[in-house]
Amino acid sequence: MEVVVVPSLPKQSNSFTAADEVINSLLDFRPEKWGLPPFQDWVEDTLPLTPWHIGGPVIKGFGRGSKVLGIPTANLSTDGCAALVSEHPAGVYFGWAGLSDRRMVYKMVMSIGWNPYFNNTEKTIEPWLLHDFDEDFYGEDLRLVIVGYIRPEANFSTLDSLIAKIHEDRKIAERALDLPLYSKFKDDPYLISSEA
């Protein structure tokens, strides 16, 4: 018999050494790996989700996004949304981002997680707005509508492999957000609303 374990608490995988595989969430279960028919709900390497909303002022993160990775992220605090963040497994998500001061909407891909390569001790929310901005927008109100899932959080042996995977995630998100399944959420009023 094959055994797949989904621990109920983060960072418990060491407790299940007898399992054939330990995954962080049922989002990560791939039945075809076990000789079963694949799930039919994956679309273009993405898993559609019931959209969820998260937002707040853009805060300074660890300073790694632009400086170390060359990927400018717009970090959100987890303080006001800890329950919502804890409901979603660590991984890479995508959707739409709105900066209410600018009343503009952008494609985005984001990481929610512990960033194991950097040994974070707290879970972070790091969206990457897929647009070239001329300036920072710290303090501006950022609204996100998350519409899909790409992959679980992973550790990488090298910085280059991490950067390459992030760019692959970007390509998957950009392509998926052009599909009607996801593009319809670009018009969600939450994205440019000035009300919390």
C-alpha positions as CSV (number, residue, x, y, z in Angstrom):
1,M,0.0,0.0,0.0
2,E,1.2,3.5,-0.9
3,V,0.8,6.3,1.7
4,V,0.5,10.0,1.1
5,V,0.4,12.3,4.1
6,V,-1.0,15.8,4.4
7,P,0.1,17.1,7.9
8,S,-2.4,19.4,9.6
9,L,0.3,21.7,10.9
10,P,3.2,23.3,9.0
11,K,6.7,21.9,9.2
12,Q,5.6,18.5,10.5
13,S,6.8,16.4,7.6
14,N,9.7,14.9,9.7
15,S,7.1,13.1,11.7
16,F,5.9,11.0,8.8
17,T,9.1,9.2,7.7
18,A,7.2,6.0,6.8
19,A,5.0,7.8,4.2
20,D,5.8,7.4,0.5
21,E,5.1,11.1,0.1
22,V,4.4,14.1,2.3
23,I,2.6,17.1,0.7
24,N,1.6,20.4,2.3
25,S,-1.9,20.5,0.9
26,L,-4.4,18.5,-1.2
27,L,-3.7,21.2,-3.8
28,D,-0.4,19.4,-4.4
29,F,-1.7,15.9,-4.7
30,R,-1.0,14.4,-8.2
31,P,-2.9,11.1,-8.6
32,E,-1.1,10.3,-11.9
33,K,2.1,9.9,-9.8
34,W,0.4,6.9,-8.2
35,G,-1.0,5.3,-11.3
36,L,-4.5,7.0,-11.0
37,P,-6.2,9.2,-13.6
38,P,-5.1,12.8,-13.3
39,F,-7.5,15.4,-11.9
40,Q,-9.4,17.2,-14.7
41,D,-9.5,20.6,-13.0
42,W,-5.9,21.8,-13.9
43,V,-5.8,24.4,-16.7
44,E,-2.6,25.4,-18.5
45,D,-0.5,24.3,-15.5
46,T,-2.7,26.2,-13.0
47,L,-5.5,25.2,-10.6
48,P,-8.5,27.5,-10.6
49,L,-9.6,28.6,-7.1
50,T,-12.6,30.3,-5.8
51,P,-11.3,33.9,-5.8
52,W,-10.3,35.4,-2.5
53,H,-9.4,39.0,-1.7
54,I,-6.5,40.3,0.4
55,G,-5.1,43.8,0.6
56,G,-3.4,46.5,2.6
57,P,-0.6,49.0,2.4
58,V,2.6,48.0,0.6
59,I,5.3,47.5,3.2
60,K,9.1,47.1,3.0
61,G,10.1,43.5,3.0
62,F,13.5,42.0,3.6
63,G,14.9,43.9,0.6
64,R,15.7,40.7,-1.3
65,G,13.2,40.9,-4.1
66,S,14.8,43.6,-6.2
67,K,18.3,43.6,-4.9
68,V,19.1,39.8,-4.7
69,L,16.5,38.3,-7.0
70,G,16.0,41.1,-9.5
71,I,12.3,40.6,-8.9
72,P,10.5,43.6,-7.4
73,T,7.8,42.4,-5.0
74,A,5.2,44.5,-3.3
75,N,5.0,43.0,0.2
76,L,1.9,43.0,2.3
77,S,1.7,42.7,6.1
78,T,0.2,39.5,7.4
79,D,-1.0,41.3,10.6
80,G,-4.5,42.0,9.4
81,C,-5.1,38.8,7.6
82,A,-3.3,36.1,9.6
83,A,-6.4,33.8,9.6
84,L,-6.8,34.1,5.8
85,V,-3.1,33.4,5.2
86,S,-3.1,30.4,7.5
87,E,-6.1,28.9,5.5
88,H,-4.0,28.8,2.4
89,P,-1.0,26.5,2.0
90,A,2.4,27.9,1.3
91,G,2.9,28.1,-2.4
92,V,2.7,30.2,-5.6
93,Y,-0.6,31.8,-6.5
94,F,-1.6,34.3,-9.2
95,G,-4.3,36.8,-10.0
96,W,-5.0,40.5,-10.3
97,A,-3.5,43.4,-8.4
98,G,-5.0,46.9,-8.0
99,L,-3.3,50.0,-6.7
100,S,-6.3,52.0,-5.6
101,D,-4.4,55.4,-5.7
102,R,-3.6,54.8,-9.4
103,R,-6.9,53.1,-10.2
104,M,-5.0,50.6,-12.3
105,V,-5.1,46.8,-12.4
106,Y,-2.1,44.5,-13.2
107,K,-1.4,40.8,-13.6
108,M,0.4,39.4,-10.6
109,V,2.0,36.2,-9.3
110,M,2.8,35.8,-5.6
111,S,4.4,33.7,-3.0
112,I,2.7,33.0,0.3
113,G,5.1,31.1,2.5
114,W,8.2,30.7,4.6
115,N,10.8,31.2,1.8
116,P,12.8,28.1,2.8
117,Y,15.8,29.2,0.7
118,F,16.2,32.2,3.0
119,N,15.1,30.4,6.2
120,N,12.3,32.8,7.1
121,T,10.8,32.4,10.5
122,E,7.4,33.9,9.6
123,K,5.0,33.4,6.7
124,T,5.1,36.3,4.1
125,I,2.9,37.5,1.3
126,E,5.0,38.7,-1.6
127,P,3.1,39.6,-4.8
128,W,5.0,40.5,-7.9
129,L,3.1,42.9,-10.1
130,L,3.9,42.1,-13.7
131,H,4.4,45.6,-14.8
132,D,7.5,47.9,-15.0
133,F,7.0,50.7,-12.6
134,D,9.2,53.8,-12.6
135,E,9.0,54.3,-8.8
136,D,8.3,52.4,-5.5
137,F,4.8,52.5,-4.1
138,Y,5.4,51.9,-0.4
139,G,2.4,52.8,1.6
140,E,0.0,52.7,-1.3
141,D,-3.1,50.5,-0.9
142,L,-2.6,47.2,-2.8
143,R,-5.6,45.0,-3.5
144,L,-5.3,41.4,-4.7
145,V,-7.8,39.0,-6.2
146,I,-6.2,35.6,-6.1
147,V,-7.8,33.3,-8.7
148,G,-5.4,30.3,-9.1
149,Y,-2.6,28.2,-7.8
150,I,0.6,27.2,-9.6
151,R,2.7,25.1,-7.3
152,P,3.7,24.4,-3.7
153,E,6.5,26.2,-2.0
154,A,9.8,24.5,-2.5
155,N,13.4,24.9,-1.4
156,F,16.1,25.3,-4.0
157,S,19.8,24.3,-3.8
158,T,21.0,27.5,-5.6
159,L,19.9,31.1,-6.0
160,D,19.9,30.7,-9.8
161,S,17.5,27.8,-9.7
162,L,15.1,29.8,-7.4
163,I,15.2,32.8,-9.8
164,A,14.6,30.5,-12.9
165,K,11.6,28.9,-11.2
166,I,10.1,32.3,-10.2
167,H,10.4,33.4,-13.9
168,E,8.8,30.2,-15.0
169,D,5.9,31.0,-12.5
170,R,5.6,34.4,-14.1
171,K,5.2,33.0,-17.6
172,I,2.6,30.5,-16.4
173,A,0.6,33.3,-14.6
174,E,0.8,35.7,-17.6
175,R,-0.4,33.0,-20.0
176,A,-3.2,31.8,-17.7
177,L,-4.5,35.3,-16.9
178,D,-5.3,35.8,-20.6
179,L,-7.8,32.9,-20.4
180,P,-11.4,33.9,-20.0
181,L,-11.6,31.7,-16.9
182,Y,-9.2,34.1,-15.2
183,S,-9.4,37.4,-17.2
184,K,-12.9,38.1,-16.1
185,F,-11.7,38.8,-12.6
186,K,-9.7,41.8,-13.8
187,D,-12.9,43.8,-13.4
188,D,-13.5,42.9,-9.8
189,P,-14.5,46.2,-8.1
190,Y,-12.4,45.3,-5.0
191,L,-9.2,46.0,-7.0
192,I,-9.7,49.7,-7.3
193,S,-12.0,50.4,-4.4
194,S,-11.0,53.0,-1.9
195,E,-13.0,51.3,0.9
196,A,-11.5,48.5,3.1
